[in-house]
Amino acid sequence: MALLITDDDLPQLLSMRNAIDVAESAIREFQDGHAENLPRHHFYAQGQAGTFFMRDFQGALPKLNVAGIRITTDMLDPKQPRPEARPFGAFLLFDLSTASLLAVIHDHELQRLRVGAETGVAARHLARKDAKTVGLLGSGFQAETQLLAVCSEREVERVEVYSPNPEHRRSFAQKMEKKLGISVMAVESAERAVKEKQLILASTNSTEPILNGSWISEGTHITSIVNSDQRFRRRELDDETFARADIVVVGYLEQTQRDHAADIFDAIEAGALDWARVCELGDVISGKRPGREKSDQITIFKNNGLAVEFVALASEAYQIARSQGRGEEIPSHYFSALRSPRAK
């Protein structure tokens, strides 16, 4: 029988520190040629109530004997009010030996954990070891796990957060201060949030740059999580930010090029960046490309993800859930397909 792991289950199964370790292991497997990873695929279709949008993300980790696919759907520019949750979001985990379904995992918490974990891996290899201050732009869906990730990797003492909604940023700051046991303060501007910070997290859905390169101090490590494709363009970092950066790292270069990611491509077209300065996180982890070498270097990480990170995290959650008796059993015949009789 397959196992259903819900959004309520997942935080009880995986800590952020565990997730960062699992994600780094998956990145190393892919970098070494021991994993299969397909770029995220975006599909659009015009419906009666707006544009239907579906994404799928597939990967396999032979070392763990698993493969998986993430599927999400949404509506863009809907004619009716948009629901708070995506209409559909799930990760399906499969056994590589039998091709049978092992688990169905709700996407909401898994996605936040995956994005946070990759940010944590990047901070582990690119941020200054003595980084203690964080400037956070955004207080929404992804902001909490972004902050948890860098606080798992560095001894953060102070955080300042800005988002356009004063009530929301104050509520977020209060929640995270209590959760982390450090100073988390809501501030009145993006500039105030990021000035003189050693770690900057951009966690928004912005279509225009929200980070001005002139605000950045030497030695800062910057993470941006917004992604886009040629149809739905979004960016968080301005051209000056890229021009000042000593190191620019992406999660998956093929994905960046396939999506024509606005942050990177716009900076290249403006002459603020060139492809020779861009490398993958796996290149830094493996030592193929240098990471931070000096304390005053400015580093950028564009978090666009690998499917194998989802596979690894789903596998880890499944194994722990099985060992702890968590999750809900789903009869296998709900998903099986009878083979057609062979022609005689």
N, C-alpha and C positions, 0 to 999 in steps of 0.2 A: 504493500500500500504506500501511496505517496503521502507526504506530510505538508499540511498547510501551516505556514509560519506567518503570523500577522504582524502588523505594525506595533501592536502591544507586546508581542513576544520578543521582537528583535533587540530592543534595548536591554532586555534581561539576559541576552545571550552573548552579545559582543560589546566590549568596552572600546572606547576610541583608541587607546594604546594598542589593544589587540588588533583592531582593524588596521591601524597603520602598519604594524608588522606583517599582517597577512597581505595587504596591498603591495608592500615593498617586495615581498617574496614573489608575488605574481608578476610584477614588473621585471624582476630579474629573470624569471623563467622565460618571459617573452623576449627579453633582450638577448638571452642566450640561445634563442631559436628552439625552445622546448615547449612552446605554447602556440595555439592558433588564435588569431584575433582579427575580426573583420571590423572595418570602420563603421561607425554609426550610420544608419541609413534613414533618410527623411523622405516621407511620402505625403503628398498633398492631393486632395480631391475636393472639388467644389460641391457642396451640399446645398440643401434647400435653406438651411439656417446659418450658412457661413462656410468657411473653409475647414474641412476635416484634415487633421494632421496626425500622422502616425510615425513613430520612431521604433526601430529595432536595432539591437546590439548583440552580437554573437561572439562567443569565444569558447575555447577548450583548454584544459590543463591536464595533459596525460599523467603528470606526476600525481595528481589527486584523483585521476580516473573519472573526471566529470567534464561536462560541457553545459552550456546554458545560453539562454536568449532572454533579453529584456525587451518587453513590448509596452509602449505607452501610447495613449491616444489623447487628443485634445481638440478644441475648436479655436480657430484664429478669427478674430473680428466677428464673433458670433452676433446674430441679430437678437438673441435672447440673452438674459443675464447669465454670466459665466459662473458655474459652480465653484465652490472653494477647492474641492478635490478634483483631480483628473477623472474623467469618465472611466478610464481603465488604466491600470498600471500594475504589472506583475513581472516577476522573474521566474523562469522555469528552469529547474536544474535537472540534468539527465545523467544517467550512468553510462560511461563510455563503453563498458563491456557488454551491456545488454540493450542499450538504447532506451531503457525504461525511464519513466518520470520518477524522480526522487522527491522533489519538493516544488511547491508553488509558494513564492514568497512575495508578500505585499511590497510594492515599490516605494512607497512614501519614505519610510525610515531607511530602507536599504540604499536608496538614492542619496539621501543626506549623508549617510555613513560613508558611502563610496567617495563622494566628492570631498568630504572632510578628511578621509584617510589619505587621499592623494595629496591634498594640501599639507598634511602632516609629514608625509614622506619628503616632499619638496623642502619644507622648513628644516627637516632633519639634516639635509645635505647642502642647503643654500643659505640659511639664516645664520647670522652671527651667533656664536655660542653664548655670548653674554646678553642677548636680546631680552629686554625686560618690559618694553612698552609696545602697546598695540593701538593702531588706529583702525577702526572698523567702519566701513561705509556700507550701510544696509542693516536692517534689523528684522528681516523676514525669514522665509522658509529655510534658507541655507545658512544664515548667519550664526546660529547657535553652534552647529557642528564645525564650522570654520574656526570659530574661536576656541572650541574645545580641542581641536587638532593642534593648533600652535601652542596652547597651554600645556598640552601633553608632551611637547618636544622642547619647550623652553620654560625657564622659571619666570613667567610673566608676573609682574607686580601691579601694572596699571593699564587700563583699557579706556579709551574714549571712543564713543560710538555716535555716528550721525546717520539719520535717515530723515526724509522730508516730513514725516508725521511726528510731531513733538510727543504726543501721548504714547505712540507706539515705541519710540526710541527710549523714553523714560521707563516704560514697563519692561522692555527688554533689558535695560541696564540693571534694573532692580532684580530681575530674575537671575541674570548671570552673575551678579555680584554675590548673591546668596549661594548660587550653585558652585562657584569657583573659590569663594572666600578671599577675593582680591578686590581692589578698587575698580569698579566699572561705572563710568560716568557718561551720561547723555550730554552732548554738546550741541551748539546752535548752528554749526556749519561744517561742511566737509573739510575745509582748510584747517579749522581748529582740531578736528579729529585726527588728521594725519601728520600735522607739523611736529617735527622733532620726535617722530616715532621710529623705532627700529624694525617693526613689523607692520605692514599695511595689508589689510584684507578688504578687497572690493567684492561685495556679495550682493549684487543687485541684478535687475533685469533692464538696465539702462540701454537706451538706443544711442545715446550720445556720451562722450567721455565725461566722467565725474571726477577723475583724478588729474590734477594739474601738475605737470612735472616740476614746476618751480617750487612747489610745496615740499618736495621730497628732500630729506637729509641724506648726506653721504652714509653709506653702510646699511641702508634700508633694504629689507627684503619685501617684495611686493607680490601678492597673489591676487589674480583676477579669475573669477569663475564663470563670468557670462560668456556664452558661446552663441554662434550664429551660423547661418548658411547664406547662400546668395539670395534667397528669397526673404529671409527674416533676419535682417542685419542688426546686430547689437554690439556695443563696445563700451568699456569702462575706462580705458587708459588713453590719454592723449598722446600726440606724437612726441612731445617733449619728454615724456616719461620714458619712451623707448630710446630716444636720442641720448638720454643721460645714462641709460643702463649699460653696465659692463657685461652682464650675462643675461641672455633671454632663453628661457627653457619652456618647452611645451610638453604636455603629457604624451601626445601622439602626433608626430609630424604629418603623417599621411592624412589624418583626420583634419588637421589644420588646413592643409592644401586642398583637400577634397571639398571642405565647406567654404573655402575662400573666406576664412575667418576675418571679420572686419577689423578687429584690433591689429592683427599682424599685417594684413594686406594693405590697409590704409596707411600704416606707418611706413611700409616699404615703398608704396607709391609716392609718399611725401618725402622720401629720402632720409627718413629718421632711423631706418633699420634696413639691413640686408640679410638675405638668407644665410650667409656665411656665419652670422652671429647667432643663429637660432639652432638649438639642438633639443633632443628629447631628454626627458628626465632619466630614462634608462641609460642614456649615454653618460650622464653624470654619476649615477649610482655605480655603473660598471667601471668607471675610470677612463672611459674612452674620450670624454671631454672634461676639462677641468670645471669644478664647481667654484665656490668662493675660495679665493686665495689670499685676499687682503680684507681687513676689517672695514675699509672705507668703500668697498665695491657696492654698487647698487645692482641688485638681482631682481629679475622678474620671472614669475612662474605663471603661465597660462594653463589653467586646469581644464583640459578637455577630455580626459578619461580614456581608459582602456576597458574593453569588454571583459578581459581576463581578471580585472579587479573585481567586477561583479561576480564572476564565476567563483573566484577564491573566497570572497566574503560569504556568498551563498552557501558554499560547501562547508565553511567553518561553522556557520550558523546551523546548518542541517546536522552536522556531526554532534554539536553541543546539544541541540534540541533532542536528538535521539538519546543521548546519554543521560539527559535530565528528565526525560519523559514529557517534554513540552511540545506544543504544536497540536494540530488536529489531524487525525488520520483521514485520508480521502480514499475511497475504494478505487482501485486501479482501473476497474472496468469503465469508470467515468471518462477515461482518456484513451482507452485502447481502441485500435481499429482492426477489424477482422481482415485478414488477408484474403484476396480473391482466390477462389479455387483455380488450380492450374488447368489450363486447357488440355484436354486429352487428345 
